[in-house]
Amino acid sequence: MSPDLPPTLKVALDQKAEGLSRNDAAQRSAAISQTYRGGGGSSTIKSETDALAYALARMPATYAAVAASLTALADVRPEFAPESLLDIGAGPGTATWAAAEAFTSLRQFTLVDANAALRDLAIELTRSNPRLSAMHYDKGDARKLVDEQQPADFVVASYVINELSDTERAALADVMWSKARDTLLIVEPGTPAGYARIIDVRARLIAQGAHVIAPCPHDAACPLVAPDWCHFSQRLSRSRTHKHLKGADLPYEDERFSYVVLSRSPLHQRPSRVLAEPQVTKIAVTAKLCTAEGVDIANIPHRNKESYKRAKRWRWGDAVSR
């Protein structure tokens, strides 16, 4: 699926942004981003303008990371066709939009978030999408509200657990897993700290019977050793408004993210995962892979023409077979 926002969502955001002071929005989004990086969550998003500034600045990159994670899920489980979604810490509904694009089977959408301004914006934006216009959005403490929800086929938490303490994160992980009839996706910033949070939750839920679907080809402990960490990158295009809000000149942005997809049913065969952009020369393709046996530096020589041709198409984050 495309990493860029769906056209209907772009139009809805553009319409909301008409008359908005770009300089004011840039200042607001910068302050909000700084609070997020410090673990303060959405506490500085208090008004409609704050929510819109945040959405204009962060929705494209968040959407791209979730879309890439959903593509990885669909690649290894093409038969997965969830009918119900629970989006935890949904904010302006970014992950819900991505899931709706990825899975046409989805019919029931439930969103939970503590922030009233983001909830109101999400509801306005989804009026442009008939599938999402009937969604149910609860406002309040996600950790409490999730426990009150009915289970869903697919549960998503994107850029949420970074706001929690270790104890809160463990409690939320448990309740998220209890609400996932089939599959749970967690997406975090692609930093060493974001990766560490993913790994902690991954280990906790594997101990409760979960199976890793992606990106890992195994349920064993992560074989990477610090300062290395598992993360991926998704390139997305920037609109003129997006460039202004970010104070950027480039027409694109690379969003780094870490993620894990956990399921109640194991995959019988799990492909290896490309952990960095492969190096391609006329002599060979060299790629860092996570395999069922651990990390492997694969070297596919040019003389093995079919394997070399196939490996030349590998990209960072791809699921591959050798």
N, C-alpha and C positions, 0 to 999 in steps of 0.2 A: 504494500500500500504506500501511497505517497507520504513523505514526511511533512508536507506542507498542509496548512489549514484547508479544510474543505471550502470550496467557493462560497457556499451559503453562509458559512461562519465568517469568512473574510468580509462579505458584504454587510453582515449584521454588525460586525465590529466597526467597519468604516462609517456606517450610518450613525452609530452611537458616538463616534469620535468627531462628527461634524460640529464645528464651532468650538471644539476643545483647544485650549492654548497648548501648543506643542511644548513650549518651554516649561510651563507649569507641570504638564504631564511627565516630562523628562525628570524634573526635580523630584516629583512624587515617586516615580518608579525607582529612581536611584536610592531614595531613602528607604523604600520598602524592601528593595533587594538587599541593602545593607543589613536590615533587621533580620531578613530570612537567613542570610549567611551567618549571622550571629546566633541563630537558633530561636529567634523571637517569634517565628511563625507569622501569622497574619494580623498581629496585634496593632500594627500601624494602619491597617486598611479599615477606615472608619466611615467613609462616605462613598457615594456613587462614583465621584471623580477618582478617588483613590483606587477603587475596584477596577475602573476602566483603565486607568494608567497601568496598573499591574497586569491586566489582561493583555493590553497592547504590547507591553514589553516582554512578558514571560510566557503567554499562551503559545506562541509559535514554537519556542524551544521545548517546552514541556510536552506539547503535542508530538513533536518530532521524536522525542525519546520514547514516549509511550507507543507511538506508531511502530518504531523500530522493534520494540519488545514484542508487540503483538504480531509483527511479521515473523519474528523468530519462533513464536508459539505456533503460528499457522503453518510454518514450514515443516515442523516436526510432527504436528498433529493436525493434518489437513481435514480430518473428519470432525474436529471439535466444532460444535454448533450450539453454543449456549443460548438459552431463551431468556434468562434473567441476569441482570447485572446489579451489583452493589458497589458503588463508588465511594470510598471512604476518604474523608478530607477532600471533598470534591472541588472546592474552590469555585471557579467560574465554569466548571463542567468539562474541563479539557479532556480528561481520560474517558469520560462518557462519550464525547464526540468521536474520539479515536476508536473506541470499542464499537460504536455504531457503524463506523465506516468499515471496520475489519470483519464484523460478523453481522450479516444481514438477518441471521436467525434471531437476533435479540429483539424482544418485544416488551420486556418489563425493565424499567430503569429506576433504581432507587439511589439517591445521592444523600450524603451526610456531611455536614460541615458546621463549624461553630460560628462562622462569620456571616452576619446578616447581609452586609453589602455585597459580598461575593455571591451569596445565594440569590439575591435579587437580580444581579447581573446575569447569572446563569439562566434564570428563568426567562429573562428578556431575550437572551441570545437564542434560546431553543425554540422560540416562537416561529423562527424561520425554517424549522425542521419538523415536519409532521410526525415523524417517528419519535422525536424527543419531547414534543410539546405536552404529552401526557405523563411525563416523568413525575416521580414523587421525590421531593427534596425536603429533608428534615434539617432544621437548624438547631444546633446545640453541641455540646461536648461530644465529639466523635466517639471517645472511649466509652461513654455511657450509652449513646444512642445506638451504636452498632450492636450492643448486646440485646437491644429491643427489636432488632430487625428480623424478618424472616430470612432463612437461608436463601442464597442465590446460586445459580450454576457457576457464575464467574464473579470473583471479588477482586477489586483493584484498589491499590493504595499507592498513589504517585506523589513523591516529594512530600511525604507526611511524617514518617517515623523519625526524621532528623529533628523534629520539634519536641521530641519526648525524652524523658530521662530513661535510664536503663530499665528501671522497674516498670515505668509506664509502657515502654516499648514492648517488654516481654508480655505484659497483660494484654495489650492490643493485639500482638501477634497471635496469642491464644484464641482471642475472641474472633479475629478475622478468619482464622482457620476453621473454627467451629461453624462459621456462617458460609463457608465455601462448600457447596455440594460436590463440586468437581475440581475447580482450579482457582488458584490465587496468584496474582501478579503484584510484585512490589518493585517500584522504581525509585531510585535515589540518585542524587548528584554523583557524577563519576570521579569522586575524590577518594583518597585513602580512607577518610572518615566515613563517607557514604558506603564504600565497599565493606568496611568493617561492620557497619550496621546490618547490611544485607547478609553477611556471613553469619552474624550472631543469630538473626532470625531464621536463616536457612537451617542452621544446626539444631535450633530449638524445635522447629517443626518437623524435621526429619526424625527426630527422636519421638515425635508423636505420630509417626506413620506416613508423613508426606514423602513424595517422590519428586526429584528435580526433573523438570521437563526441558528447561533452558535457563541459562546458557550452558550449564555444566553437562557433560556426558556421563555423569556418575553421581552417586549420593555420598561419596566419600568426602573427607575433609579437603578443602581447597589446597592444591599442591603449590600454589604461588607463595613465595617467601618475600617478606618486606626487604627492600622498599618497593617491590613490585606489587601490583594490585590489579584485580580484574575490573576492567571498565571498557566502554565502547564509545564510538563517536558517530553522530548522525549530522550530516550537513542539511541545512534548510535555507531557503531563500528568504531574503529580507525585503519587506516593502519599504517605500519611502518613509512612512511613519515609523516603522520599526527601526530603521537606520537612525532617524532623528532622535528617537527616545534613547537609543543605545549610544549616541554620539559616535557612530561608526560610519566608515566610508565603504567598506566591502559590501557587495550585494548578497552575501551569504554569511551564515554563522554555523559554527561547529559546536553542537551540544554534546558534552561528555556526560555519560550516565552509567550507572551500574543497575543491574536488575536480577530478579530471580522469578521463575515460574515454577510453582509447586502444584502437584496434582495428587488426587487420591488413588489414581491408577498409574502404574509404572509403564514406561515405554519399553518395549521388548528390545529395540535397537536404538541407541542414542548416538547420533553423529558427533564427530569431533568438532571443536569450535576454534575459529581463527581468532587469536588473542591480540594481534597487532597487524598493521598493514604489511602484507608480504613484500619482500624484496624480489624484484623481477629483473633478471639480466638475460643476456643471450645464452648464458651457460646453464643457468638453473633458476628455479623459483625456491626461495627460502621462506618458510612460514613457521611462526610460533603457534603451536596447536595445544589445546587442552584435550586430552584423550582419556579414555576409560582407565588407562594405566598411569596417567599423570601428564606433565608438560613434556612436549616433544618438539624439537626443532627439526621440522621436515625439510629435506633437501631433494627437490624433484629435478633431476638433470634433463637437459634439452634432448638428450639422446632417447629418452623415454617419451616419444613425441605426443602420444595421446594423453599421458599423465601430465606432461608439461603444459599442453594446451589447456587442459582442464584447470590446472593449478593457476595459470595466468589469470583466470577469471575470479579467483578467490579475493574476497575483500574482508577487511577487519569486521569481525562479528558474524561472519557466515558460518553456517553449519555445513560441514564437508565430510565426505567419505573418501577413503584412499584405496 
